[in-house]
C-alpha cells in the first residue's frame, strides 16, 4: 500500500487575519468584486471561527500565492468549462503526449444531474477507510480551484497544484499548437488531475464528469464502475431538454464490461441507461432493487441510516449530512464501492460494517446544507436547478424546523430560475435576491421580476451586492422576537455559496 503523507493544519504565526489578506489581494485584483468588500467584516465577526471542511485557504506564503494566482489567471484565459465542444480530440491528444496517465489506475466514473460531488466524497471516504489511496476529481469548486483535485482525502497543496501545471505546460502548449482550438479550462484541469493521480500514485481514481458524459473531457478513462446519480433537466441548451435526451449523453460513461450503479431515475432515462448497459455487456445495480435505503431517521447533525448494499445490510450508519437525497447518495456510494471490490456477485461477502460506519461519519460536503453561522442559523446549499431546489427545500424543513426561513438567492442566467424559485416558494417566508460576481450571474432586476411573480412583491427584497443581501436576510430573520427560531438559506449557485462562505469567515 502506498505510504500516506501527513498533512498539517495551516497556522497563522503572525497573528494577522488571513481573511484580511484575501480581501486586500482580491480587491486589488478586481475592485468591483462585491463579495470581498469591507462591509462583510461585520458578518464575518458574527460567524465565528472557520471549521475544518476540506476547503483550502489561500497560501500563507506570498510567493506561493502569487504563483497560484498566475496559474489561475492562465486557466481562466481559456475556454470556460460551461462551453461544451462535442469532441475528445484535444484531451486525447494531451493524454497521448503525457503517456496516458489515466490508465495507470482503476477508476470509478460518476455522472448524473444532482448529487455527483457529494457521492464522490462519500466514495472517497469509503475507499480511504479501507486503506486505499484515492484520488478524487470533482467540479465545480466552492472557493478554491485546488479543491477539485484531492489525494488522500485532502485537496492538493497549492505548491503541488502549481508544480503539476508547470510540469504539464510544455505538453499543453504542444497540443494547443496542433489543434484548431486551444485546450479548454476544464480539459487542462482534467489532464492535471490524471497526471497528479499517476504521480502520487493512487490506488483508485474517483472522477466526476464536468458536464454530460460521452463528450466530457473526463471520459478518456475506462471506469470499471460507472455511477449515475439522478438525472433531471439541467444544461438543456447543451445536453437536451428531456431526461431521455440527457441520459443518452450521460450513458457514454458506461464502458464495456463495467458495473453501472444507477440511482433512482425517471422511467425514460432508465430505459436509455439500461439499453446502454445491455449493449456493452455491463452489470447493472439499481437503487430500490439491488441496493437502497432501508430506513433513515433525522439525528442531531445529520441522519441515522440503515443501508442495504449489494452484499448485505449495514445498520446504524450515521451520516453528518441532511436530507433524503443525501441518504440515497450514500446508498449509491456504498454500492459503487462494493462493486469496485467485486461484492454483489458473491452474496456471502460484505464490507466490514464498522469501517463503513466510520467512513460515512467522516464525510463532509461543503456548500450542501452547510451551517456556517448561528443565531440566527445561516445555511448554505448549492442547489442551482429545480430538482436540487426541491431536495434542498425538503431537507431544510426536515432537518431544522425553522419557525421562519429567509432565502438569499443569486443564480446564473442560463438556469431554470422560475422552476428553482417555485420549488423554494413554499418554505421561504421572505426572499432576498442578489447577484454573485460571475459574469454568468443573472441580472438582479431580471431575477427580481421573476421572483415577484412567484412570491409576490411584499415578500421580495432586492440587494445587488451579496454582502448587503446577507445583512438584509439576517435582519429579517432577527426582526421579531417571535421569530427566534428563524434561519437563512443561501442558495441558487455554487458561486453564490462559495462567496457567501468567504463573507461568513470560511476561509
C-alpha positions in Angstrom: 0.0 0.0 0.0 1.3 3.5 -0.8 2.7 5.5 2.1 0.4 8.3 3.1 1.9 11.7 3.8 0.9 13.7 6.9 -1.0 16.9 6.4 -0.6 19.7 9.0 -3.3 22.3 9.6 -2.3 25.7 8.3 -1.3 28.1 11.1 -1.1 31.8 11.4 2.0 32.6 13.4 2.0 36.3 12.7 -1.4 36.7 14.3 -2.8 38.5 11.3 -6.2 37.7 9.9 -5.9 35.7 6.7 -9.3 36.9 5.6 -8.0 40.5 5.7 -5.2 39.4 3.3 -7.7 37.8 1.0 -9.8 41.0 1.0 -6.8 43.2 0.2 -5.5 40.9 -2.5 -8.8 40.3 -4.2 -9.9 44.0 -4.2 -6.6 45.0 -5.7 -7.1 42.4 -8.4 -10.8 43.2 -9.0 -12.2 46.3 -7.2 -15.7 45.5 -8.4 -15.9 42.1 -6.7 -18.7 42.8 -4.2 -18.2 39.7 -2.1 -15.0 40.9 -0.5 -16.0 44.4 0.2 -15.1 45.8 3.7 -18.8 45.7 4.6 -18.5 41.9 5.0 -16.4 42.2 8.2 -19.4 42.5 10.5 -20.9 39.4 9.1 -17.6 37.5 9.4 -17.2 38.6 13.0 -20.7 37.2 13.8 -20.0 33.9 12.1 -17.2 32.7 14.4 -14.0 30.8 13.5 -13.8 28.6 10.4 -14.3 24.8 10.8 -12.3 22.0 9.2 -14.2 21.3 6.0 -11.7 20.3 3.3 -11.7 23.8 1.7 -8.2 25.1 1.4 -7.3 28.7 2.3 -5.2 30.9 0.2 -1.5 30.1 0.6 0.2 31.9 3.5 3.4 32.3 1.6 3.2 35.4 -0.6 5.3 33.8 -3.4 3.2 30.7 -3.5 0.0 32.8 -3.5 1.4 34.9 -6.4 2.3 31.8 -8.4 -1.1 30.2 -7.8 -2.8 33.4 -9.0 -0.8 33.3 -12.1 -1.9 29.7 -12.8 -5.5 30.6 -12.1 -5.2 33.6 -14.5 -3.8 31.4 -17.2 -6.5 28.8 -16.7 -9.2 31.5 -16.7 -7.9 32.8 -20.1 -9.0 29.5 -21.7 -12.4 28.4 -22.9 -14.7 28.3 -19.8 -16.0 24.9 -18.6 -19.5 25.9 -19.5 -18.6 25.9 -23.2 -19.1 22.3 -24.4 -17.4 21.1 -27.6 -18.6 17.6 -28.5 -15.1 16.2 -29.1 -12.5 14.3 -27.1 -9.7 15.0 -29.7 -7.9 17.7 -27.6 -7.9 15.8 -24.3 -6.9 12.6 -26.1 -4.0 14.4 -27.7 -2.9 15.7 -24.3 -3.2 12.2 -22.7 -1.2 10.8 -25.6 1.8 13.1 -25.1 1.7 12.6 -21.4 1.8 8.8 -21.8 -1.8 8.1 -20.9 -1.6 8.6 -17.1 -5.3 7.9 -16.8 -4.6 4.2 -17.5 -2.2 3.9 -14.5 -5.0 3.2 -12.0 -8.6 1.8 -11.9 -11.4 4.4 -11.9 -14.9 5.0 -10.7 -16.7 7.4 -13.0 -19.6 9.5 -11.8 -22.2 11.3 -13.9 -25.8 12.4 -13.3 -27.6 15.8 -12.8 -27.5 16.3 -9.0 -25.5 14.7 -6.1 -22.3 13.9 -8.0 -19.9 15.7 -5.8 -21.4 14.5 -2.5 -21.5 11.0 -3.9 -17.9 11.3 -5.0 -16.9 12.5 -1.5 -18.7 9.5 0.1 -17.0 7.0 -2.3 -13.6 8.6 -1.5 -14.2 8.3 2.3 -15.1 4.6 1.9 -12.1 3.8 -0.2 -9.8 5.7 2.2 -11.3 3.9 5.2 -10.5 0.6 3.5 -6.8 1.7 3.2 -6.8 2.5 -0.5 -5.1 5.7 -1.7 -7.8 7.5 -3.5 -7.6 10.4 -5.9 -10.8 12.5 -6.3 -11.6 14.9 -9.2 -14.8 17.0 -8.8 -16.2 20.2 -10.1 -17.1 23.0 -9.9 -15.2 24.2 -6.8 -16.8 26.1 -4.0 -13.9 28.5 -3.2 -10.5 27.3 -4.5 -9.7 25.7 -7.7 -7.3 23.4 -5.8 -10.4 21.7 -4.2 -11.0 19.9 -7.5 -8.0 17.6 -7.2 -7.9 15.6 -3.9 -5.4 12.9 -2.9 -5.6 11.0 0.4 -8.9 12.8 1.2 -7.2 16.2 1.1 -7.1 18.8 -1.7 -3.7 19.0 -3.2 -1.5 21.7 -1.7 -1.1 24.9 -3.7 2.5 24.1 -4.3 1.7 20.8 -5.8 -1.1 22.3 -7.9 1.4 24.8 -9.3 4.1 22.2 -9.9 1.7 20.0 -11.7 0.6 22.8 -14.0 4.2 23.9 -14.7 5.2 20.3 -15.5 2.3 19.9 -18.0 2.6 23.4 -19.6 5.1 22.3 -22.3 2.8 19.5 -23.3 -0.3 21.8 -23.1 1.5 24.2 -25.4 2.3 21.4 -27.8 -1.3 20.3 -28.0 -2.6 23.9 -28.3 -0.3 24.4 -31.3 -1.6 21.3 -33.1 -5.3 21.9 -32.6 -7.9 24.2 -34.2 -8.8 25.4 -30.7 -6.7 25.5 -27.6 -7.4 23.1 -24.7 -10.2 24.4 -22.5 -10.1 25.3 -18.8 -11.7 22.0 -17.9 -9.6 19.9 -20.3 -6.4 21.3 -18.7 -7.6 20.7 -15.2 -8.6 17.1 -16.2 -5.2 16.5 -17.6 -3.6 17.9 -14.4 -5.8 15.6 -12.2 -4.9 12.5 -14.2 -1.2 13.3 -14.1 -1.3 14.1 -10.4 -3.0 10.8 -9.7 -0.5 8.8 -11.6 2.4 10.7 -10.0 1.1 10.1 -6.4 0.4 7.2 -7.3 -3.2 6.5 -6.3 -4.8 3.1 -6.0 -8.1 4.3 -7.5 -9.4 7.5 -9.0 -12.9 8.8 -8.3 -13.8 11.0 -11.2 -16.9 13.3 -11.6 -17.8 14.4 -15.1 -17.9 18.1 -15.8 -21.0 18.1 -17.9 -22.8 15.2 -19.7 -20.8 12.1 -20.3 -19.9 10.9 -23.8 -18.1 14.0 -24.8 -17.0 15.1 -21.4 -13.2 15.5 -21.1 -13.1 13.1 -18.2 -14.4 10.3 -20.5 -10.9 9.2 -21.6 -10.8 7.0 -18.6 -12.2 3.4 -18.7 -14.1 3.3 -15.4 -14.7 -0.2 -14.2 -17.6 1.2 -12.2 -19.9 3.8 -13.7 -22.2 5.7 -11.2 -25.2 7.6 -12.5 -26.9 9.8 -9.9 -30.5 11.1 -10.5 -31.0 12.6 -13.9 -33.1 15.7 -14.4 -33.2 18.6 -16.8 -30.2 20.9 -16.5 -27.9 22.5 -19.1 -30.8 21.9 -21.5 -29.2 24.0 -24.2 -26.2 21.7 -24.3 -27.4 18.3 -23.2 -31.1 18.1 -24.2 -34.5 19.2 -22.9 -35.8 15.9 -21.6 -34.4 13.2 -19.2 -34.2 10.8 -22.1 -32.0 13.1 -24.2 -29.8 13.9 -21.3 -29.5 10.2 -20.3 -28.3 9.4 -23.8 -25.3 11.7 -23.4 -24.6 10.6 -19.8 -24.8 6.9 -20.8 -21.5 7.3 -22.6 -19.5 6.8 -19.3 -20.7 3.1 -19.2 -17.9 1.1 -20.7 -17.6 -2.4 -22.0 -18.0 -5.0 -19.2 -18.3 -2.4 -16.4 -20.6 -2.3 -13.5 -23.1 0.5 -13.6 -24.7 1.7 -10.4 -28.0 3.5 -11.0 -29.7 5.9 -8.6 -33.5 6.1 -9.0 -34.2 7.5 -12.4 -37.1 8.8 -14.5 -38.6 5.9 -16.5 -37.5 7.3 -19.9 -33.9 7.9 -18.6 -33.7 4.5 -17.0 -34.7 2.9 -20.3 -31.8 4.6 -22.1 -29.3 3.6 -19.4 -30.4 0.0 -19.3 -30.2 -0.2 -23.1 -26.6 1.1 -23.0 -25.8 -1.5 -20.3 -27.0 -4.3 -22.5 -25.1 -3.0 -25.5 -21.8 -3.0 -23.6 -22.5 -6.1 -21.5 -22.4 -4.1 -18.3 -23.6 -5.5 -14.9 -26.4 -3.3 -13.5 -27.1 -2.5 -9.9 -30.3 -0.4 -9.3 -31.4 1.6 -6.4 -34.6 0.2 -4.9 -33.8 -3.3 -6.2 -30.2 -4.5 -5.7 -29.5 -1.8 -3.1 -31.1 1.1 -1.3 -32.0 2.9 1.9 -33.8 0.6 4.3 -34.6 3.3 6.9 -33.5 6.7 8.0 -34.1 9.0 10.9 -33.1 12.6 11.3 -30.5 13.0 14.0 -28.5 15.8 15.6 -26.1 17.0 12.9 -27.3 14.6 10.2 -29.2 11.4 10.0 -29.1 7.7 11.1 -29.4 5.2 8.2 -29.8 1.5 7.6 -28.4 0.9 4.1 -28.9 -2.2 2.0 -25.8 -2.8 -0.1 -25.0 -5.4 -2.8 -23.6 -7.7 -0.2 -25.9 -7.2 2.8 -27.4 -4.8 5.3 -25.5 -2.0 7.1 -27.4 -0.7 10.2 -26.6 2.3 12.4 -24.8 4.3 9.8 -24.5 8.0 10.9 -24.3 10.4 8.0 -23.5 14.0 9.0 -25.4 15.4 6.1 -29.1 16.3 5.9 -31.9 15.2 3.6 -33.4 12.1 2.0 -31.3 12.9 -1.2 -28.1 12.6 0.8 -29.3 9.2 2.2 -29.8 8.0 -1.3 -26.4 9.3 -2.4 -24.9 7.3 0.5 -26.6 4.1 -0.8 -25.3 4.7 -4.3 -21.8 5.4 -2.9 -21.8 2.2 -0.9 -23.0 0.1 -3.8 -20.3 1.7 -6.0 -17.5 0.7 -3.6 -19.0 -2.8 -3.1 -19.0 -3.2 -6.9 -15.4 -1.9 -7.1 -14.4 -4.6 -4.6 -16.3 -7.3 -6.5 -19.1 -7.6 -3.9 -22.5 -8.4 -5.3 -21.8 -11.4 -7.4 -20.9 -13.3 -4.3 -23.6 -12.7 -1.7 -21.6 -14.2 1.1 -19.2 -11.2 1.0 -19.8 -7.9 2.6 -17.8 -4.9 3.6 -16.7 -4.6 7.3 -19.7 -2.7 8.9 -17.6 -0.8 11.4 -15.3 0.5 8.7 -18.4 1.6 6.7 -19.8 3.4 9.7 -16.5 5.2 10.3 -16.2 6.3 6.7 -19.7 7.7 6.4 -19.3 9.5 9.8 -16.3 11.3 8.4 -18.0 12.7 5.3 -18.1 16.5 4.7 -19.7 18.1 1.7 -19.1 21.9 1.8 -22.0 24.0 0.5 -24.6 21.2 0.8 -27.0 22.3 3.6 -23.9 23.5 5.5 -24.4 25.5 8.6 -21.9 28.5 8.7 -23.4 30.7 11.3 -25.6 30.5 14.4 -28.1 33.0 16.0 -29.7 33.1 13.5 -28.6 30.0 11.7 -27.3 30.5 8.2 -27.3 27.5 5.9 -25.7 27.3 2.5 -26.8 25.0 -0.3 -25.6 24.9 -3.8 -28.9 23.9 -5.4 -29.0 25.5 -8.9 -31.8 23.7 -10.7 -35.4 22.8 -9.8 -34.6 19.2 -8.8 -31.9 20.3 -6.5 -34.1 23.1 -5.0 -36.9 20.6 -4.3 -34.4 18.3 -2.5 -32.9 21.2 -0.5 -36.3 22.6 0.4 -37.5 19.3 1.8 -34.2 18.7 3.6 -34.0 22.1 5.3 -37.6 21.7 6.5 -37.0 18.3 7.9 -33.6 19.0 9.5 -34.0 22.4 11.0 -37.7 23.1 11.7 -37.2 26.9 11.4 -40.1 29.0 12.6 -39.3 31.3 9.7 -36.9 30.9 6.8 -35.5 33.7 4.7 -34.0 32.9 1.4 -31.0 34.6 -0.3 -30.9 33.6 -4.0 -28.3 34.5 -6.6 -28.4 32.4 -9.8 -26.8 32.0 -13.2 -28.7 33.4 -16.1 -28.7 30.1 -18.0 -30.7 28.2 -15.4 -34.4 27.4 -15.0 -34.8 30.3 -12.5 -38.5 30.2 -12.3 -38.6 26.5 -11.6 -35.9 26.9 -8.8 -37.9 29.8 -7.2 -41.2 27.8 -7.4 -39.5 24.9 -5.6 -38.4 27.2 -2.7 -41.6 29.3 -2.5 -43.4 27.1 0.0 -40.6 27.2 2.5 -39.3 30.8 2.2 -41.2 33.4 4.2 -39.2 36.2 2.6 -36.7 36.3 -0.3 -33.7 38.5 -0.8 -32.5 38.4 -4.4 -28.9 39.3 -5.3 -26.1 38.6 -7.7 -22.8 36.8 -7.4 -19.6 38.1 -9.0 -19.6 35.7 -12.0 -20.2 37.1 -15.5 -22.8 34.4 -15.8 -24.7 35.7 -12.8 -28.3 36.7 -13.6 -29.1 40.4 -13.6 -30.6 41.2 -10.2 -33.5 43.2 -11.7 -34.4 40.3 -14.0 -34.2 37.9 -11.1 -36.4 40.2 -9.0 -39.0 40.4 -11.7 -39.4 36.6 -11.8 -39.3 36.4 -8.0 -42.1 38.9 -7.7 -44.3 36.8 -10.0 -43.6 33.7 -7.9 -43.6 35.2 -4.3 -45.5 38.5 -4.6 -43.9 41.9 -4.2 -44.3 42.1 -0.4 -42.0 39.0 0.1 -39.2 40.1 -2.2 -36.3 42.4 -1.4 -33.6 43.4 -3.9 -29.9 43.8 -2.8 -27.5 43.8 -5.7 -24.4 43.1 -3.5 -24.2 39.8 -1.8 -22.8 41.2 1.5 -25.8 43.5 1.7 -28.1 40.7 0.8 -26.8 38.6 3.7 -27.1 41.5 6.1 -30.7 42.1 5.0 -31.7 38.4 5.3 -30.2 38.2 8.8 -32.0 41.3 9.8 -35.3 39.9 8.5 -34.7 36.7 10.5 -34.0 38.6 13.7 -36.5 41.4 13.4 -39.2 40.0 15.8 -38.8 38.1 19.0 -41.4 35.5 18.0 -39.1 34.5 15.2 -36.3 33.5 17.5 -36.2 30.1 15.6 -35.7 31.8 12.2 -33.0 30.9 9.8 -31.4 32.0 6.5 -30.8 29.7 3.4 -28.3 31.0 0.8 -28.7 29.2 -2.5 -29.1 29.3 -6.3 -25.5 28.8 -7.4 -22.2 27.2 -6.3 -20.6 30.6 -6.9 -23.1 32.3 -4.7 -22.5 29.8 -1.9 -18.7 30.0 -2.2 -18.8 33.8 -2.0 -21.1 33.6 1.0 -18.8 31.2 2.7 -16.0 33.7 2.3 -18.1 36.5 3.6 -19.0 34.5 6.6 -15.5 33.6 7.6 -15.0 30.2 6.0 -11.5 30.8 4.6 
